[in-house]
Amino acid sequence: MRAKEYTTVKELTGPLMLVDKVSDVAYQELVEIELYNGERRRGRVLEVTSEAALVQLFERATELGVKGAQIKFLGKGIQLGVSGDILGRVFDGWGRPRDGAPPIIAEERLDIEGRPINPEARAYPDEFIQTGISAIDGLNTLSRGQKLPIFSGAGLPHIQVAAQIARQARVLGKEEEFGVVFAAMGITFEEANFFVSDFERSGAIEKTTLFLNLADDPVIERISTPRMALTCAEYLAFEKGMHILVILIDMTNYAEALRELSAARREVPGRRGYPGYLYTDLASIYERAGRIKEKEGSITLIPILTMPDDDKTHPIPDLTGYITEGQIILQRNLHQKGIYPPISVLPSLSRLMDEGVGEDKTREDHRELSNQLYAAYAQGMEIRELALVMGEATLSEMDKKYLRFADEFEQEFVSQAENENREIEETLDIGWNLLKMIPTPELKRVRDEFIKKYGNREEPKE
């Protein structure tokens, strides 16, 4: 399509420019703006009417005047050049190299909006991914093709958890290539350096592609960053047959950018000022993950977001929970006790766990052991709250055993070193070892044969 040029800029408000008297302009079409001094800026079409186009500017609007600006509609959307060489590289939110190396030689140029996956073509996620983190692998497992978000809060170590998962994640029993696409939105320079240096130190950079949008980068760039990452992931997964783990951090910063753009457009705000289409917008990102029948590759998605005021009912975590298949929640109380990763297992959930664990996937006792650990810890937490009110002197001997179990569970099972990569068998064995504190008759969620085989107990239940 031939590029069309106009000089009919009618209005400029914040990151938005209204161009009058246009024709044959498409939604999300790429725009190039040439200023009176020869400087060039970029944007895309946000809205189109019969006579005008609303253009969203990518760069800052400083010194961008209405007069003398020449607007060129390029007849195409935002694209990302991809090839097998994209692994091991660091890009900004527009897909431009940030690592000092030259641009890759593109085999294809793909529209970053992607193509929706036909629900009929989706394959069910049922293959276990080992992250090396016991609280995830043991109780809230991640399956290949799943969308499993991490809900965090300001000051919690979600950055370290994200880097650890990216370093350690692998598909058990599979020889296929496994890679990571990591997208960060609105992070600081120090955080960006942490990710790059951590991946370089561990060697994970060779199988990782990073898209980094810094806090001082244009806010509008954050809108494209996750879509750049998922376009890269779709190419590696469905064209190159790789298993791809996509980590998006921080989706709260993305939603804030969406709210800022919505305010500039003077749209009617929804809950807490976010646009009414926040759910649809988030779904357009999250639903690009999954598996496709008769395709070797897959996209597994872990979006990470910080809950404002640690509020799970905030629109961002609330809507994310509706779209995705569970959630991993980081808790401030555990972090204050020095436990890393501070994963609160009781409110956390993986809705696809049942299909991803068991014999020939993890181990035959996995599901029942998970249920028993969850039940024992939940009872221990109830007794801990009771002891705070009534005092430990009022507790029975059995209550004290459950209270001790809860303490040991947090210290031995949930807590582990930042560089500790636990095999799933080690995680399950730790769980069985902790259950030795609980009398056999109390173990009502596991079969006798598993208690004897893995719990090293001979006495039967009564």
C-alpha positions as CSV (number, residue, x, y, z in Angstrom):
1,M,0.0,0.0,0.0
2,R,1.3,3.4,-1.0
3,A,2.1,5.8,1.9
4,K,-0.1,8.8,2.1
5,E,1.0,12.2,3.3
6,Y,-1.0,15.0,5.0
7,T,-0.2,18.4,6.6
8,T,-3.7,18.8,8.1
9,V,-2.9,18.4,11.8
10,K,-5.9,19.9,13.7
11,E,-5.1,19.3,17.3
12,L,-2.3,18.0,19.6
13,T,-3.2,16.9,23.2
14,G,-0.6,15.0,25.2
15,P,0.4,11.9,23.2
16,L,-2.6,12.2,20.8
17,M,-2.7,14.0,17.5
18,L,-5.9,14.6,15.4
19,V,-5.3,14.7,11.7
20,D,-8.1,16.1,9.6
21,K,-9.3,15.4,6.0
22,V,-7.8,11.9,5.7
23,S,-9.1,9.0,3.6
24,D,-8.4,5.3,3.3
25,V,-6.6,5.2,6.6
26,A,-6.8,1.9,8.7
27,Y,-7.0,1.3,12.4
28,Q,-3.6,0.7,14.0
29,E,-1.8,1.8,10.8
30,L,1.8,3.0,11.4
31,V,2.4,6.8,11.1
32,E,5.6,8.8,10.6
33,I,5.6,12.5,11.6
34,E,8.2,14.8,10.1
35,L,8.6,18.1,12.0
36,Y,9.5,21.5,10.6
37,N,13.2,21.0,11.6
38,G,13.4,17.6,9.8
39,E,13.1,15.5,13.1
40,R,11.0,12.4,12.7
41,R,8.6,10.9,15.2
42,R,6.4,7.8,15.0
43,G,2.8,6.9,16.0
44,R,-0.1,4.7,15.1
45,V,-3.8,5.2,14.2
46,L,-6.0,4.9,17.3
47,E,-9.3,5.9,15.9
48,V,-10.7,6.6,12.4
49,T,-13.7,8.5,11.2
50,S,-14.9,9.3,7.7
51,E,-12.8,12.6,7.8
52,A,-10.2,12.4,10.6
53,A,-7.7,10.0,12.2
54,L,-6.6,10.1,15.9
55,V,-2.9,9.3,16.0
56,Q,-1.2,7.9,19.2
57,L,2.4,9.2,19.4
58,F,5.1,6.8,20.4
59,E,7.8,9.3,21.4
60,R,7.4,12.4,23.6
61,A,5.5,15.3,22.1
62,T,8.1,17.9,23.2
63,E,8.7,20.6,20.5
64,L,6.1,18.9,18.3
65,G,4.0,21.7,17.0
66,V,0.8,21.6,14.9
67,K,2.1,23.8,12.2
68,G,4.6,22.5,9.7
69,A,4.3,18.9,10.7
70,Q,4.0,16.4,7.8
71,I,2.1,13.2,8.6
72,K,2.7,10.1,6.5
73,F,0.4,7.1,6.8
74,L,2.6,4.0,6.0
75,G,-0.1,1.5,5.1
76,K,1.1,-1.1,7.6
77,G,0.9,-1.9,11.3
78,I,3.7,-2.2,13.8
79,Q,5.9,-5.1,13.0
80,L,8.7,-7.1,14.6
81,G,11.5,-8.6,12.5
82,V,12.2,-12.2,13.6
83,S,14.6,-15.0,12.9
84,G,16.3,-17.8,14.8
85,D,19.0,-15.2,15.9
86,I,16.5,-13.4,18.1
87,L,17.4,-15.7,21.0
88,G,20.2,-14.2,23.2
89,R,19.3,-10.7,22.4
90,V,18.1,-7.6,24.4
91,F,15.6,-5.2,22.8
92,D,13.6,-2.2,23.9
93,G,9.8,-2.1,23.8
94,W,9.8,-1.3,20.1
95,G,12.0,-4.2,19.2
96,R,15.1,-2.1,18.7
97,P,18.4,-3.6,19.9
98,R,19.4,-2.5,23.4
99,D,22.5,-4.7,23.8
100,G,24.7,-2.7,21.4
101,A,24.6,-5.4,18.7
102,P,23.3,-4.8,15.2
103,P,19.7,-5.5,14.3
104,I,19.0,-9.1,13.4
105,I,18.5,-10.0,9.8
106,A,14.8,-10.8,9.7
107,E,13.5,-13.9,8.1
108,E,9.9,-12.5,8.5
109,R,8.3,-9.4,9.6
110,L,5.2,-10.1,11.8
111,D,2.4,-7.8,12.9
112,I,2.7,-7.5,16.7
113,E,-1.1,-7.8,17.2
114,G,-0.8,-11.5,16.3
115,R,-3.5,-13.8,15.2
116,P,-6.1,-15.3,17.5
117,I,-5.9,-19.0,18.2
118,N,-9.0,-20.9,17.1
119,P,-10.4,-22.4,20.3
120,E,-11.1,-25.7,18.4
121,A,-7.4,-25.8,17.5
122,R,-6.2,-25.5,21.1
123,A,-4.6,-28.5,22.8
124,Y,-5.2,-29.0,26.6
125,P,-2.2,-28.1,28.8
126,D,-1.3,-31.3,30.6
127,E,2.5,-31.5,30.6
128,F,4.4,-30.6,33.8
129,I,7.0,-27.8,33.8
130,Q,9.5,-27.9,36.6
131,T,10.4,-24.5,37.9
132,G,12.7,-25.8,40.7
133,I,10.5,-23.9,43.3
134,S,8.8,-26.3,45.7
135,A,5.8,-24.1,46.5
136,I,5.0,-24.0,42.8
137,D,6.0,-27.5,41.6
138,G,4.6,-29.3,44.7
139,L,1.3,-27.5,45.3
140,N,0.5,-25.2,42.3
141,T,2.1,-26.8,39.3
142,L,2.7,-25.1,36.0
143,S,1.7,-27.0,32.8
144,R,3.0,-26.4,29.3
145,G,0.6,-24.0,27.6
146,Q,-0.9,-22.6,30.8
147,K,-1.4,-19.0,31.9
148,L,-0.4,-18.8,35.6
149,P,0.1,-15.2,36.9
150,I,2.1,-14.2,40.0
151,F,0.4,-11.6,42.2
152,S,2.9,-9.6,44.2
153,G,3.1,-6.3,46.0
154,A,5.5,-3.3,46.2
155,G,8.8,-4.3,47.9
156,L,8.3,-8.0,47.5
157,P,10.9,-10.1,45.6
158,H,8.9,-10.8,42.5
159,I,11.8,-9.7,40.3
160,Q,14.0,-12.3,41.9
161,V,11.3,-15.0,41.6
162,A,10.8,-14.1,37.9
163,A,14.5,-14.4,37.2
164,Q,14.7,-17.7,39.0
165,I,11.8,-19.2,37.1
166,A,13.4,-18.0,33.8
167,R,16.7,-19.6,34.7
168,Q,15.4,-22.9,35.9
169,A,12.2,-23.8,34.1
170,R,12.2,-26.9,31.9
171,V,9.9,-29.5,30.5
172,L,10.4,-32.9,32.2
173,G,11.1,-35.9,30.0
174,K,11.2,-33.9,26.8
175,E,14.2,-33.2,24.6
176,E,12.6,-30.3,22.6
177,E,14.3,-26.9,22.7
178,F,13.1,-24.7,25.5
179,G,13.4,-20.9,25.5
180,V,12.3,-17.9,27.5
181,V,10.9,-14.6,26.3
182,F,11.1,-12.0,29.0
183,A,9.3,-8.6,28.8
184,A,9.6,-6.0,31.5
185,M,7.5,-2.8,31.5
186,G,8.2,0.4,33.4
187,I,11.2,-1.1,35.4
188,T,14.2,0.9,36.7
189,F,17.6,0.9,35.1
190,E,18.9,-1.1,38.1
191,E,16.2,-3.7,37.6
192,A,17.0,-4.0,33.9
193,N,20.7,-4.5,34.7
194,F,19.8,-7.1,37.3
195,F,17.9,-9.2,34.7
196,V,20.6,-8.9,32.0
197,S,23.5,-9.6,34.3
198,D,21.6,-12.5,36.0
199,F,20.9,-14.2,32.7
200,E,24.5,-13.6,31.5
201,R,26.0,-15.0,34.7
202,S,23.9,-18.2,34.7
203,G,24.2,-18.7,30.9
204,A,20.4,-18.5,30.5
205,I,20.9,-15.5,28.2
206,E,21.6,-17.9,25.3
207,K,18.0,-19.3,25.4
208,T,16.4,-16.0,26.4
209,T,15.1,-12.9,24.5
210,L,14.5,-9.8,26.5
211,F,12.3,-6.8,25.8
212,L,13.0,-4.0,28.3
213,N,10.9,-0.9,28.7
214,L,12.5,1.4,31.3
215,A,10.6,3.7,33.7
216,D,11.9,6.8,31.8
217,D,11.0,5.4,28.4
218,P,7.8,6.8,26.8
219,V,4.7,5.4,28.5
220,I,3.2,4.5,25.1
221,E,6.0,2.1,24.5
222,R,4.6,-0.1,27.4
223,I,1.5,-0.8,25.3
224,S,3.6,-2.5,22.6
225,T,6.2,-4.3,24.8
226,P,4.1,-7.4,25.8
227,R,2.9,-7.7,22.2
228,M,6.4,-7.6,20.9
229,A,7.3,-10.3,23.3
230,L,4.4,-12.5,22.4
231,T,5.0,-12.0,18.7
232,C,8.5,-13.3,19.2
233,A,7.2,-16.2,21.3
234,E,4.7,-17.2,18.6
235,Y,7.4,-17.3,16.0
236,L,9.7,-19.4,18.1
237,A,6.9,-21.7,19.3
238,F,4.8,-22.2,16.2
239,E,7.4,-21.7,13.5
240,K,10.5,-23.1,15.1
241,G,8.8,-25.8,17.3
242,M,10.2,-24.6,20.6
243,H,8.7,-24.6,24.1
244,I,8.6,-20.9,25.1
245,L,8.0,-19.5,28.6
246,V,6.9,-15.9,28.4
247,I,7.3,-13.8,31.6
248,L,5.6,-10.4,31.6
249,I,6.6,-8.0,34.4
250,D,4.9,-5.7,35.6
251,M,1.4,-5.8,34.2
252,T,0.4,-3.1,36.6
253,N,2.7,-0.7,34.8
254,Y,1.1,-1.8,31.5
255,A,-2.4,-1.1,32.9
256,E,-1.4,2.3,34.2
257,A,-0.1,3.2,30.7
258,L,-3.5,2.1,29.3
259,R,-5.3,4.3,31.9
260,E,-3.1,7.3,31.0
261,L,-3.9,6.8,27.3
262,S,-7.6,6.4,28.1
263,A,-7.6,9.7,30.1
264,A,-5.8,11.5,27.2
265,R,-8.6,10.3,24.9
266,R,-11.2,11.6,27.4
267,E,-12.9,8.3,27.6
268,V,-15.5,7.5,30.3
269,P,-13.5,5.8,33.1
270,G,-14.4,2.5,34.6
271,R,-13.4,1.0,38.0
272,R,-10.7,3.1,39.7
273,G,-10.2,5.2,36.5
274,Y,-9.2,2.3,34.3
275,P,-10.8,2.0,30.9
276,G,-13.9,-0.1,30.6
277,Y,-12.1,-2.3,28.0
278,L,-9.3,-3.3,30.4
279,Y,-10.6,-6.9,30.6
280,T,-10.7,-7.2,26.8
281,D,-7.3,-5.6,26.4
282,L,-5.7,-7.9,29.0
283,A,-7.4,-10.9,27.3
284,S,-5.9,-10.0,24.0
285,I,-2.5,-10.5,25.6
286,Y,-3.1,-13.5,27.8
287,E,-5.0,-15.5,25.3
288,R,-2.1,-15.6,22.9
289,A,-0.5,-18.3,25.1
290,G,-1.3,-22.0,24.7
291,R,-0.8,-25.0,22.6
292,I,-2.0,-25.8,19.1
293,K,-3.0,-29.3,18.0
294,E,-0.5,-30.9,15.6
295,K,2.1,-28.2,16.5
296,E,5.3,-29.1,18.3
297,G,5.8,-25.8,20.1
298,S,3.9,-24.1,22.9
299,I,3.7,-20.8,24.8
300,T,3.4,-20.9,28.6
301,L,2.7,-17.5,30.1
302,I,3.5,-16.1,33.6
303,P,2.3,-12.5,33.9
304,I,3.6,-10.8,37.1
305,L,1.8,-7.9,38.6
306,T,2.1,-5.8,41.8
307,M,-1.3,-5.4,43.6
308,P,-1.8,-1.8,44.7
309,D,-2.1,-1.8,48.5
310,D,-1.8,-5.6,48.3
311,D,-5.5,-5.6,47.3
312,K,-6.5,-8.8,45.4
313,T,-9.8,-7.1,44.5
314,H,-8.1,-4.3,42.6
315,P,-9.2,-4.4,38.9
316,I,-5.9,-5.6,37.5
317,P,-5.4,-8.8,39.6
318,D,-9.2,-9.3,39.7
319,L,-9.6,-9.3,35.9
320,T,-6.4,-11.2,35.4
321,G,-7.7,-14.0,37.7
322,Y,-10.8,-14.3,35.4
323,I,-8.8,-14.7,32.3
324,T,-5.9,-17.0,33.5
325,E,-5.9,-20.5,35.0
326,G,-5.0,-19.8,38.6
327,Q,-2.6,-17.5,40.5
328,I,0.5,-17.6,42.6
329,I,0.4,-15.1,45.5
330,L,3.4,-13.6,47.3
331,Q,2.7,-12.6,50.9
332,R,4.2,-9.7,52.8
333,N,4.1,-11.5,56.2
334,L,6.2,-14.4,54.8
335,H,8.7,-11.9,53.3
336,Q,9.0,-10.1,56.7
337,K,9.9,-13.4,58.3
338,G,12.8,-13.8,55.9
339,I,11.2,-16.6,53.8
340,Y,12.1,-16.7,50.1
341,P,10.2,-17.1,47.9
342,P,7.3,-15.7,50.1
343,I,4.6,-17.7,48.3
344,S,1.4,-18.0,50.2
345,V,0.2,-21.5,49.2
346,L,-3.3,-21.3,50.7
347,P,-4.8,-18.6,48.4
348,S,-2.6,-19.7,45.5
349,L,-4.1,-22.0,42.9
350,S,-3.3,-23.8,39.7
351,R,-6.6,-24.9,38.0
352,L,-4.8,-27.2,35.6
353,M,-2.7,-29.1,38.2
354,D,-4.8,-32.4,38.1
355,E,-3.9,-33.0,34.5
356,G,-0.2,-32.1,34.8
357,V,0.8,-34.4,37.7
358,G,0.8,-38.1,38.5
359,E,2.4,-41.2,37.3
360,D,4.6,-40.8,34.1
361,K,4.4,-37.0,34.6
362,T,5.8,-36.3,38.1
363,R,5.1,-39.1,40.6
364,E,2.1,-41.2,41.5
365,D,1.7,-39.7,44.9
366,H,2.0,-36.1,43.9
367,R,-1.7,-35.1,43.9
368,E,-2.6,-36.8,47.1
369,L,0.5,-35.5,48.9
370,S,-0.3,-32.0,47.7
371,N,-3.8,-32.3,49.2
372,Q,-2.5,-33.6,52.5
373,L,0.2,-30.9,52.8
374,Y,-2.4,-28.2,52.0
375,A,-4.8,-29.6,54.6
376,A,-2.2,-29.9,57.3
377,Y,-0.8,-26.4,56.7
378,A,-4.3,-24.9,56.6
379,Q,-5.1,-26.5,60.0
380,G,-1.8,-25.3,61.4
381,M,-2.5,-21.7,60.3
382,E,-5.9,-21.9,62.0
383,I,-4.3,-23.1,65.2
384,R,-1.7,-20.3,64.9
385,E,-4.4,-17.7,64.8
386,L,-6.2,-19.4,67.8
387,A,-2.9,-19.4,69.8
388,L,-2.5,-15.6,69.2
389,V,-5.9,-15.0,70.8
390,M,-6.1,-17.8,73.5
391,G,-2.4,-18.4,74.1
392,E,-0.4,-21.6,73.4
393,A,-1.2,-23.0,76.9
394,T,-4.7,-23.7,75.7
395,L,-3.6,-25.9,72.8
396,S,-3.8,-29.7,72.9
397,E,-0.8,-31.9,72.0
398,M,-2.3,-32.5,68.5
399,D,-2.7,-28.8,68.0
400,K,0.9,-28.2,68.9
401,K,2.0,-30.8,66.3
402,Y,0.0,-28.9,63.6
403,L,1.4,-25.6,64.8
404,R,4.9,-27.0,64.6
405,F,4.2,-28.4,61.2
406,A,3.1,-25.0,59.9
407,D,6.3,-23.4,61.1
408,E,8.5,-26.2,59.6
409,F,6.5,-26.2,56.4
410,E,7.3,-22.5,55.8
411,Q,11.0,-22.9,56.7
412,E,11.7,-26.2,54.9
413,F,9.2,-26.5,52.0
414,V,8.3,-23.0,51.0
415,S,11.7,-21.4,51.8
416,Q,14.7,-22.1,49.6
417,A,17.7,-20.3,48.3
418,E,17.4,-18.0,45.4
419,N,19.7,-20.2,43.3
420,E,18.3,-23.5,44.5
421,N,16.9,-25.6,41.8
422,R,14.9,-28.5,43.3
423,E,14.0,-31.6,41.3
424,I,10.3,-32.6,41.7
425,E,11.3,-35.8,43.5
426,E,13.2,-33.7,46.1
427,T,10.2,-31.4,46.6
428,L,7.9,-34.4,47.2
429,D,10.4,-36.1,49.5
430,I,10.6,-32.9,51.6
431,G,6.8,-32.9,51.9
432,W,6.8,-36.6,53.1
433,N,9.5,-35.8,55.6
434,L,7.4,-32.9,57.0
435,L,4.4,-35.2,57.4
436,K,6.3,-37.3,59.8
437,M,5.3,-34.7,62.4
438,I,1.6,-35.7,61.9
439,P,0.3,-39.0,63.3
440,T,-0.7,-41.6,60.7
441,P,-4.4,-41.6,61.6
442,E,-4.5,-37.9,60.8
443,L,-3.3,-38.5,57.2
444,K,-6.7,-38.9,55.6
445,R,-5.9,-37.5,52.2
446,V,-3.3,-40.1,51.1
447,R,-3.6,-43.8,50.5
448,D,-2.0,-46.3,53.0
449,E,0.2,-47.7,50.2
450,F,1.7,-44.2,49.6
451,I,2.3,-43.6,53.3
452,K,4.1,-46.9,53.5
453,K,6.1,-46.5,50.3
454,Y,7.1,-42.8,50.5
455,G,6.4,-41.9,54.2
456,N,8.5,-44.7,55.5
457,R,5.8,-45.8,58.0
458,E,4.7,-49.3,58.8
459,E,1.8,-48.7,61.1
460,P,-1.7,-48.6,59.4
461,K,-4.2,-45.9,59.9
462,E,-6.7,-46.4,62.7
